[in-house]
């Protein structure tokens, strides 16, 4: 695995995202507008901001993965290793997630002013960690942007409307960050289980997306055909 190739892939992926300026702007402004419309001082505003950021990160991962479908296998045939493509893509997307985490953390800490700002930042960081493999997993299942975007809307909408105290909430990937947002708002509860839940969720989503993506881009090398000359 060559670091130069990983950086080249990450740079190419970043350029691909930069060409989608309007789409990327909408991915950020729509959840941001939803957060502001909820009233920054209400308890639900933190949930709206957290899940909205998850939508932004997962949406960027979805669009980038789908746009790279036609080039991934060509790069593998050209000599790139699948792990180099994956590492470069994750580097680009996690870098984007880090930027969004910083922006949303500053904005929500100033406007909502939760008692536990540290839990807020941790919740948003884990949201970014989960959002990337979530978008990649959806992209590995659905081949078109419309189906993928509708799936992300469904997941984020259910996460936003389902109370954290519900028995079904721990079965969803964003349970950990949403539980930490409650800790940030009410300064109650531990952070150990939410962090563990978020880490396991991110790992499972990444494993699913990598397995499905790997089956699509791998190159199967067949033995050379037998000829009469070989038997002489």
MARPAZA-255372 format. One record per residue (C-alpha): residue number from 0; x, y, z; residue in one letter. Coordinates in Angstrom, 2 decimals. Example, Ala and Ser with C-alpha at 12.3 -4.5 7.8 and 13.67 -1.06 7.14 Angstrom:
<sites>
   pos        c1        c2        c3   code
     0     12.30     -4.50      7.80      A
     1     13.67     -1.06      7.14      S
</sites>
This chain:
<sites>
   pos        c1        c2        c3   code
     0      0.00      0.00      0.00      X
     1      1.57      3.27     -1.15      X
     2      0.80      6.51      0.74      X
     3      1.25      8.51     -2.46      X
     4     -1.54      6.57     -4.13      X
     5     -3.81      7.02     -1.12      X
     6     -3.24     10.78     -1.18      X
     7     -3.85     10.84     -4.94      X
     8     -7.17      9.05     -4.48      X
     9     -8.16     11.39     -1.63      X
    10     -7.30     14.42     -3.75      X
    11     -9.29     13.10     -6.70      X
    12    -12.27     12.41     -4.44      X
    13    -12.06     15.92     -2.96      X
    14    -12.04     17.40     -6.46      X
    15    -15.10     15.33     -7.34      X
    16    -16.95     16.73     -4.34      X
    17    -15.83     20.28     -5.18      X
    18    -17.53     19.99     -8.57      X
    19    -20.84     19.40     -6.77      X
    20    -20.86     22.83     -5.12      X
    21    -24.62     23.32     -5.15      X
    22    -25.35     19.81     -3.89      X
    23    -22.76     20.12     -1.11      X
    24    -24.09     23.54     -0.16      X
    25    -27.63     22.16      0.08      X
    26    -26.41     19.19      2.14      X
    27    -25.15     21.64      4.74      X
    28    -27.74     24.43      4.53      X
    29    -30.86     22.24      4.65      X
    30    -30.11     20.59      8.03      X
    31    -28.70     23.86      9.30      X
    32    -31.91     25.65      8.38      X
    33    -33.94     22.91     10.03      X
    34    -31.88     23.27     13.22      X
    35    -32.39     27.03     13.29      X
    36    -36.10     26.73     12.57      X
    37    -36.56     24.50     15.64      X
    38    -35.40     27.28     17.93      X
    39    -31.82     26.92     19.11      X
    40    -32.76     26.87     22.79      X
    41    -35.22     23.98     22.61      X
    42    -34.25     20.43     23.49      X
    43    -35.27     19.15     20.06      X
    44    -32.92     21.60     18.35      X
    45    -29.89     19.57     19.45      X
    46    -31.45     16.41     18.01      X
    47    -32.25     18.22     14.76      X
    48    -28.72     19.57     14.51      X
    49    -27.09     16.23     15.26      X
    50    -29.17     14.17     12.86      X
    51    -28.94     16.94     10.28      X
    52    -25.17     16.74     10.36      X
    53    -25.42     12.97      9.96      X
    54    -27.50     13.57      6.83      X
    55    -24.84     15.95      5.46      X
    56    -21.95     13.55      6.00      X
    57    -23.82     10.44      4.84      X
    58    -25.16     12.26      1.79      X
    59    -21.68     13.34      0.74      X
    60    -20.43      9.75      1.16      X
    61    -23.37      8.43     -0.85      X
    62    -22.88     10.78     -3.79      X
    63    -19.12     10.28     -3.85      X
    64    -19.34      6.47     -3.75      X
    65    -21.97      6.33     -6.49      X
    66    -20.02      8.75     -8.69      X
    67    -16.93      6.52     -8.35      X
    68    -18.64      3.27     -9.37      X
    69    -17.45      3.42    -12.98      X
    70    -13.86      4.33    -12.14      X
    71    -13.12      2.03     -9.19      X
    72    -12.64     -1.15    -11.19      X
    73    -10.69      0.70    -13.89      X
    74     -8.26      1.94    -11.26      X
    75     -7.90     -1.59     -9.91      X
    76     -7.14     -2.84    -13.42      X
    77     -4.63     -0.01    -13.78      X
    78     -2.70     -1.26    -10.75      X
    79     -4.33      0.40     -7.74      X
    80     -5.11     -1.87     -4.82      X
    81     -8.70     -1.83     -3.51      X
    82     -7.40     -0.98     -0.04      X
    83     -5.70      2.13     -1.47      X
    84     -8.96      3.28     -3.06      X
    85    -10.85      2.68      0.17      X
    86     -8.25      4.42      2.33      X
    87     -8.19      7.46      0.06      X
    88    -11.98      7.72      0.02      X
    89    -12.21      7.41      3.80      X
    90     -9.47     10.01      4.23      X
    91    -11.39     12.48      2.07      X
    92    -14.77     11.83      3.69      X
    93    -13.53     11.82      7.26      X
    94    -11.71     15.07      6.55      X
    95    -14.98     16.57      5.34      X
    96    -16.75     15.16      8.40      X
    97    -14.13     16.76     10.66      X
    98    -14.76     20.16      9.07      X
    99    -18.53     19.81      9.52      X
   100    -18.09     18.65     13.11      X
   101    -16.08     21.78     13.84      X
   102    -18.63     24.09     12.20      X
   103    -21.69     22.49     13.80      X
   104    -19.98     22.28     17.20      X
   105    -19.15     25.99     17.25      X
   106    -22.60     27.00     16.03      X
   107    -24.61     24.71     18.32      X
   108    -22.44     25.43     21.36      X
   109    -22.95     29.17     20.91      X
   110    -26.66     29.14     20.05      X
   111    -27.95     26.25     22.16      X
   112    -25.40     26.68     24.97      X
   113    -25.84     23.19     26.46      X
   114    -24.59     22.69     30.04      X
   115    -22.14     20.00     28.89      X
   116    -20.44     21.29     25.75      X
   117    -17.93     18.44     25.81      X
   118    -20.69     15.85     25.41      X
   119    -22.06     17.90     22.51      X
   120    -18.74     17.90     20.66      X
   121    -18.28     14.18     21.33      X
   122    -21.79     13.46     20.03      X
   123    -21.16     15.38     16.81      X
   124    -17.77     13.71     16.35      X
   125    -19.37     10.28     16.67      X
   126    -22.11     11.38     14.29      X
   127    -19.48     12.17     11.69      X
   128    -17.78      8.84     12.38      X
   129    -21.04      6.97     11.73      X
   130    -22.24      9.14      8.85      X
   131    -19.40      8.17      6.50      X
   132    -19.89      4.36      6.65      X
   133    -23.66      4.87      6.67      X
   134    -23.52      6.66      3.34      X
   135    -21.06      4.12      1.93      X
   136    -23.26      1.23      3.06      X
   137    -26.34      2.71      1.40      X
   138    -24.33      3.35     -1.78      X
   139    -23.16     -0.27     -1.82      X
   140    -26.76     -1.51     -1.74      X
   141    -28.58      0.99     -3.99      X
   142    -27.02      1.78     -7.39      X
   143    -28.85      5.09     -7.96      X
   144    -28.80      8.40     -6.10      X
   145    -32.59      8.69     -5.78      X
   146    -33.04      5.38     -3.94      X
   147    -29.98      6.06     -1.81      X
   148    -31.11      9.57     -0.85      X
   149    -34.61      8.35      0.04      X
   150    -33.11      5.62      2.21      X
   151    -30.96      8.15      4.07      X
   152    -33.99     10.40      4.56      X
   153    -35.90      7.44      6.00      X
   154    -33.09      6.48      8.38      X
   155    -32.47     10.04      9.57      X
   156    -36.19     10.75      9.86      X
   157    -36.79      7.68     12.02      X
   158    -33.79      8.51     14.19      X
   159    -35.04     12.06     14.65      X
   160    -38.62     11.14     15.53      X
   161    -37.97      8.05     17.66      X
   162    -37.39      8.84     21.37      X
   163    -34.03      7.73     22.72      X
   164    -35.88      5.98     25.55      X
   165    -37.69      3.73     23.07      X
   166    -36.78      0.06     23.05      X
   167    -36.09      0.25     19.30      X
   168    -33.69      3.18     19.55      X
   169    -30.57      1.09     20.42      X
   170    -31.10     -0.90     17.22      X
   171    -30.44      2.20     15.09      X
   172    -26.94      3.48     14.24      X
   173    -27.26      7.02     15.64      X
   174    -28.46      5.97     19.07      X
   175    -25.07      6.66     20.68      X
   176    -24.72     10.26     19.48      X
   177    -28.36     11.05     20.23      X
   178    -27.95      9.68     23.75      X
   179    -24.91     11.91     24.20      X
   180    -26.93     14.90     23.04      X
   181    -29.31     14.19     25.91      X
   182    -26.33     14.06     28.24      X
   183    -25.18     17.42     26.89      X
   184    -28.62     18.94     27.38      X
   185    -29.49     17.54     30.79      X
   186    -25.99     16.76     32.16      X
   187    -27.08     13.29     33.18      X
   188    -26.00      9.76     32.34      X
   189    -22.72      8.16     31.43      X
   190    -20.92      8.33     28.11      X
   191    -19.36      4.86     28.05      X
   192    -22.19      2.89     26.49      X
   193    -23.13      5.57     23.90      X
   194    -19.50      5.75     22.74      X
   195    -19.28      1.96     22.56      X
   196    -22.58      1.75     20.67      X
   197    -21.46      4.39     18.17      X
   198    -18.10      2.68     17.60      X
   199    -19.71     -0.72     17.03      X
   200    -22.33      0.79     14.70      X
   201    -19.65      2.51     12.62      X
   202    -17.63     -0.70     12.46      X
   203    -20.59     -2.80     11.36      X
   204    -21.66     -0.32      8.70      X
   205    -18.12     -0.05      7.39      X
   206    -17.76     -3.84      7.28      X
   207    -20.97     -4.21      5.28      X
   208    -20.02     -1.48      2.82      X
   209    -16.47     -2.80      2.34      X
   210    -17.64     -6.38      1.75      X
   211    -20.21     -5.38     -0.87      X
   212    -17.87     -2.89     -2.54      X
   213    -14.98     -5.36     -2.59      X
   214    -17.06     -7.96     -4.41      X
   215    -17.83     -5.41     -7.10      X
   216    -14.31     -4.07     -7.74      X
   217    -12.19     -7.17     -7.25      X
   218    -10.46     -8.54    -10.29      X
   219    -10.69    -12.30    -10.78      X
   220     -7.68    -13.59    -12.67      X
   221     -8.42    -16.72    -14.69      X
   222     -5.69    -19.15    -15.75      X
   223     -4.42    -18.92    -19.30      X
   224     -6.40    -21.11    -21.73      X
   225     -4.89    -24.50    -22.51      X
   226     -3.39    -24.83    -25.93      X
   227     -2.00    -27.70    -27.91      X
   228      1.46    -26.11    -27.77      X
   229      1.48    -26.43    -23.94      X
   230      1.21    -30.22    -24.20      X
   231      4.21    -30.60    -26.49      X
</sites>
